[in-house]
Amino acid sequence: MTTQVQLFINGEFVHSKSEKFIPVTNPATQEVIAQVPCTTPDEMEHAIRSAKEAFLSWKETPVSERARLMMRFAALLKEHQADIADIICRELGKTVEDAKGDVWRGIEVVEQAANIPSLMMGETVENVARSIDTYSYIQPLGVCAGITPFNFPAMIPLWMFPMAIACGNTFVLKPSEQDPMTVNRIAELFAEAGAPKGVLQVVHGNKEQVDVLLHHKDIKAISFVGSVNVGQYIYKTGTDNLKRVQAFAGAKNHMVIMPDANKNQVVNALVGASVGAAGQRCMAISVAVFVGAAAEWIPDVAAAIGKVRPGVYTDPNAAYGPQISPQARARVLSLIEQGKKEGATCLLDGSGIVVDGYPNGNWVGPTVFSNVTTDMAIYKEEIFGPVLNTMTVNSLDEAIALVNASPFGNGTAIFTASGHAARKYQHEVEVGQVGINIPIPVPLPFFSFTGWKGSFYGDQHAYGKQAVRFYTETKTITARWFEDDMAATGPNMSINLR
């Protein structure tokens, strides 16, 4: 019997009364492993109302207690890391190690949320005027919401609700309908850690449910990770409804290779960063820019990438898993074919890959193009598959100009032995996250995830100090206390403090 994914409302898992369900399929077999409901309007209202009611008491919970909740939650996530990873493997198809990494990067954010007392400290100045002091408090917003993608079903939800809840907010989470079971297991552990009823709600569905969150008057802030078009829609609609929005969108990440770089390090980095996780990472390296003589290494990169193969998560030799859906696979294959038609040289073609025993899987083999130009679809679009484009330029200045001309600015990397080249690149490149001899520079959570340009819409980024600012308001108090016998000096008719 197929599992019906439940909703998590007011501290309880409940079966939806919806008549609309979306199948959750194993992307390696197309087997339907669950049915996820499209939450009804009444259920959406119940979830938001429960979060609003829970906020009244949760915002008064001492910050130290909120921190201890996050400590217990982090401990449970570590204890059940393999269990959560197994769910990710079954509904998303990631390899075991990749799935464990997905969970671990989320755990790191929960650990940072446990540091919330120091992050919530305000400021104070004594005697801003005679006997007048000014100080500020950081206070939560209310009910916040998160809309998360399929590709990191543990990490990205854990980017959002732990920080928001640690700040004193309550949270309504709408995970991807393509792999919803991971979030439900995480919510179960959050309740086991001692989270009060109503602090976290999990609803399921698609655009209809998202629109409820975007328009509902009681939702104060929305966090989103996903595609460019949806990110723009979320940002515009949310802000039109006077909500705070942070929307992380698409990417086209470049890695610049200087001739003085360590060749073996470059090759190994490009293999993992380009086709790892089946290319389904917003921080994947999809364009390798070889400077000068480094272009001689392109055949070696293609040969190394050609040695890896996709497969099912139970295969210890599988380098990565399938695409999330047949539609995603078809889109990647279409772009590969378009790249060939537009004149790129296909050094390695993974279009016809076969995985023994799994003929119905959404497989795409590792693919490498050379002679790519900026007017080609494979360069302009985020392929989100195991496809690497290679390009050549004559100088670092040309490489920087190429990267800066991209409408995206999520992540980039430079591989070099030159401190001068690295310093120049990090200073001049118009990208939010830069790696120096590190191919995927996702920052640890005491920093923030800082995509730029068309990769992000909003003002404050995910996790780190910026997340605290996003999920809170600052209240500033200016105070004077009179002595009982202080003589009145008459009315102050100016705006000066005295």
N, C-alpha and C positions, 0 to 999 in steps of 0.2 A: 504494500500500500504506500502511495506517494505521501511524503510528509507535507503537511500544511504549515507553512511558516506562520508563527504567531506574532501578534502585536505585543508590545510591552508598554502598558498604560497604567499609571498610578501604582507602580511597584508590582504589577502582576502580568504574567503572560496570559493573553486571552486570544481565542479564535475570533477572527474577523467575521462579521455578518455580510461581508461583501459577496456579490455574485460574480465579480470580475477577478480572475486570477491570472498570473503570468507564470509560465513554466520556468523553473530553474534547471538548466541542463548541464550535464558533465561535458565540457568542451572537447574531451578526448573521444567520447563515444556517442554523444547526442542523447544519452539516456536522461530522461526526466527524473531528477532526484528530489524535487520539491515543487510545491506550488506556492507562490507568494501573492498575498491578497493586495488589491488596490483598496486601501483603507477608505471606509465610507466617510461622507461629510460629518455625520454624527460622531464617528470615532475620532476623526481629526479634531473636532471641537472638544471632545472629552479629553483628549491628550493635552491640548493647549490649555484648557481650563484647569486640569490637574497640575500642570506645570506652574500656572499662575498662582494657584492656591498654595502650592508647596513653597513658592518663592517667599511668601510672607514670613514663614518660620526659618527657611534656609538662610536668608540674608542676615538673620540675627544669630546664626550659629557662629560661635567663636572661630576665628581664622585658624587657630591651632587645631580645632576639631576637624575642620575641613582638610587640613594638611594630613592629619592622621588617617582620615578616610583614604586619601590618595596613597599613603604608605601601605595600607592593607590591600588596596586594589593592586598596586604594583607587585606586591608579594604574590597575590593570587595569579596574576598574569604570568609571572615567572614560573610558578608551579605548574600552570596549565599551558605553557607555551607550545609544547608538542601537540596537545589536544587541539588548540586553536589552529595551529599550522595544518593539521590533518584536514580540518574543515575547509581551509583555504585551498588545499590541494584538490579536494574533491569537487568544489564548486567553481574554482577558477583555473585549476590545472597547473599551478606553479609547482616547481620542483620543491622537495622537502626543505632544502637549505634556504631557498629563496623565500619560502613561506615563513620559516622560522625568523628570517631577517625582517620580514614584514612586521611580525609581531614584536620583535625586539626594538625596532625603531619607534614603535608606538609606546613601548614600556619606558623608553628613555624620556618621552614627553610627560608621562605620568609621574616619573621621578622628579622632573622639573616642577610639575604642579604641586608636589609635596613641599616645595620651597616657597609656597605662596605667601607665608607671613612676611618675609623680607621683601617680596615683590609688591605687596600691597601697602608698603609704608608711604605715607605722605611726606610733606615738607613743613618746616616751621621756621619762622624768624621772630625773635623777640624784639620788642621796641621798634616796630616799623615807624611809629611816631611815639610821642611821649606816653608811656604806660599803655600802649596799644600793641597787641601781638597778632600776627597772622599765621594761620596754619591750614593745611589741607588734608582732607581725607579722600581715600579712593573707595568708591562704593559701586556695587553691581548695578547692572542695567535692568534686569528682569528676566523675561523668558527669551532665550536665544535659540536659534535653529541651525542645523547643519545638514548639508546635502552633499553626499560623498559619492565618488566614482567606483567602478568595479576593480581597478587595477591594484589598489592597496586596501583591501577590505578591513584590515586591522589597523594599520598605521594611520591612515588619514582620519577615520573617526576618532582615534586617540589623539590626533593633533588638536581636535576641536573640543569635545565635551569635557575632558578632564580640566583643561585650563579654564573654560567658562564656568564650570561648576565650582572649582576651587576658588574662583573670584567671588562666589556667592550667588551666581545666577542659577536658574534651572534651564533645562535643555530639551529640545525636541529634535531627534535625529531621524533623517530619512536617508537610509543607505541605498546603494545601487540595488535595483531589482534583479540584477544578474547574479549576485552572490550575497544574498541577505543573511544567510545562516551564521556567518562569522560574527556579525554585529550582535545578533541575538545571544550568542554564547558570551560575548564580552559583556553585554548588559546583565546577563545572569550572574557573572562574576562580580560585577559592580554592586549588584544587590547583595550578594553574599558578603562583600566587604563591609556592608553596613550602611549603604546609601539609603537615606529616607525615601519613603514612597513619594513619587511625583517629581523627584529631582531630575531624573532622566526618563524620557519617553522615547520609544522607538516605533515609528510608523513606517508602513511600506507602500509602494506604488510607483507611479511615474509622474508625468507632467501635471496631471490634475491635482495630485497631492502637494507637489511643489508649489503650485499656484496658490493653494490655500495658505501655505507658510508665507509666501511673498506678499499676500494681501491682508493677512489677519492683523487687526489692530494691536493685539497683545504680543506679537513677536517684535522684539526691539532690535535684534541684530541677526544677520544671516552670514554663515560661512559656507563657501562652495569651492569644490575642486572638480574640474571637468573640461569639456571641450571649449573652443573659442566661442562658437555661436551661442552655446548655452550659457557660458560665462557672461557674455555681453547681455543676454536676456535677463539673467538673474540680477546683474548689477543695475541695469536700467529699471527693471520692474521694481526691485527692492527699494532703490533710492527714490523712485517716483512715489512710493508709498511711505517715504520719510523714514526708512530704516537704515541702519548702518549695514554695509555690505563689504565683505572681502571675498573676491571672486578670483580664484586661481585658474587660469585658462591654458591655452596651448603653448607649444614650444617648438623650436627648431634649434637644437643645441650644437654648437660648433666646438671642435677640438683642434687647436692649432699646433702643428708639429714643426719645431725648428730643426735645422740640420744637425745641431749639436746635442740633440736629445739622445737618451739611451734607447737604442732601437728595440731591444727586447722588451723594455718597459712599455714603450709605445704600442707595440704589437699586442701584448697581453692586455693592456688597458683598453684598447679599441675592441678587442673580442668581447670582453665582458660588458663594456659600456654600450655597445651598439646592439647586440643581439640578446643579451641577458634579459630575462623576464619576457622573452618573445618580443622585445622592443616596446613593450607596453608600459613605459615609464615616461613621465613628463620630464624627467631629467636625463633620459637616454641621450647618448651622443649619436646623432644621425648624420652629421656632416664632419668629415675629417679634412682639414685644410693643411696641405703639405707645403712648406715654404722651401723654395730653392731645391737643393740636392736631396732633401728629405723625400721628394716625390719618387725617388728610386725604391722606396720601401713599400709602395702601394701593392705590387704583386705579392710581397711577403705577408702583408696584412690580409689580402684576399685568401691566400693559401691557409693562413692560420684560422680565419673565420670559417673556411670550408671544412675544417676538421670537426667542428661541433655539430651536433644534431639535436633536433627536438625529440621529445618523447614523453611518455606518461610518468607521473611522479613516482611510481613504484620502480621505475628503471633507474638504477644508480648511475648509469652512464648518460642519462638525458641531461643536456646542457640547459634546456628550457622547455616550457610546455607549449600548448596550443594557443591560438588566438581565442579570445573570449567567446566568439560566436561565428557562425557561418557567414554572417553579413560582414563582420570585421575582416575575416579572411578574404572574402571576395573583394573588399575595398583595397586591401594590401596588394592582392594579385593584380587588380586593375591598374594600380599606380605603377607596379613593376612593368607591366606591358606598355603603359604610356611612356615610361622612362625610355624604353627601347625605341619606341616610335619617334620620340622627340630627339633622338640622336645620342643619348648617353650610351657608353660601352658597358655592357653587363658582364663583368668579370666573373661573377658567381651568381647563378640563378637558382633560387630555391623554390621556384613556382611548382615544380613537379615532385616535391618531396613526398616520400611514402614512409609511414611508420608501420612496421610489421605488426599485424594483429589489430590495428586500429584504423581501418580504412575510412571511417566516418569522422575522424578527428579534424579539427580546424587547423591543420598543420601548414606552416609556411617555413621553408628552409632558409638558412642564412643567405643573404643576397648582398652583393657589393657592386656598385657602379663606379666607373671613372668617367672623366670628361663631362662632368656635370656642370651645367651653367645655371645662373640664377633665374632664368626665365622658364625653366622646366618645372613641371608639376611636382616631380619627386623632390625638388628643392623647396618649392614654395609651400607645399602642404606638409602637415605633420602626418607622417605615414602611420605611426604607432604600430610598427611591425619590425621584424628583424632585418632591416634594410639599412646599409651604410652607403652614403654618398661620399665620394672622394673628389677633392678639387685641388688645384695647384695654383700657387701665386709665387711671385718673385721675391717678396720682402715681407717683413713683419708689418710694415705700414699698410701694405695691400691687404693683409689678413685682417687687420683691425678694421679697415674700411669695409671689408666684406661683411664681417660680423655686425658692425654697427648699422649697416644698411638693412639688416633683417628687421621685420616688424616685431619680432619676439625678443625677449631678453630674460629668459628663465635661468639658464646655466651655460657656462662655457668653461673651457680648460685650455691651458697651454702646457706643452711638454718641452722643456728646455734645460740646459745646464747653465744658462746665463742669468745671473741675478738682474742684470740690466734689462734684458728682454722681458723677464717675468714682471719686473716693476713697471716697465712701460705698458705692458699689456693690462695688468690689473688696474692701472691708473686710467688708461684711455678707453678701455672697452666699455660699451654701454649695455652691460648685462648685470643682473642683480647678484648672481652667485658665481664666483670665479674659483676654479681649481688650478693650482700650480703643481704639475706632476701628479694630480689627482683627477681622474676622469669624471667622476660624478660628485660634485662638491655640495652635497646636501648637508647643511650645517647641523651640528648637534643642538639640542633644544634649549640650551641657555643662550643661544643666538636665535635669530628669527629666519624663516624661509622667505627670501627677499627677491622674488622674481620682479622684473621690470617690464615696461612697455606693454605690448599686447599679450604678455603672459600673465598680467595681473591687473585687476580693476579694483581700486579702493585706495585706502590711505595707510592702514595698519596691517601688517602681515601675520602669518601664522606662528604660533608658539613663541617662546622667548618673551622678552619685555614688551614687544609690540602687541602680542596677544593680550597681555594684561591691559594695555591701553585700549585695545579694541573692545574688550568685554566689560569695561568699567567707565564710570564718570568720575571727574574730580570735583569735590566740593571744597571751596575755600572759605574760611571763616576769619573775620577780622573782629577782634574782641577787646573791649576795655572794661575793667571793673573799677567802680568808683569807691573811694574811701567814704565812710559814713559822713564825715565832717567836711568833705571837699566842697569848696565854694563853687557855685555855678558861675560860669564866665559869660553867660549870655549866648544867644543862638549863633551858630556857625553858618554863615550864608554862602560860603564857598565850598568847593569839593575837596579842599585840602584837609588832611587829617591833622588835628591839633588838640 
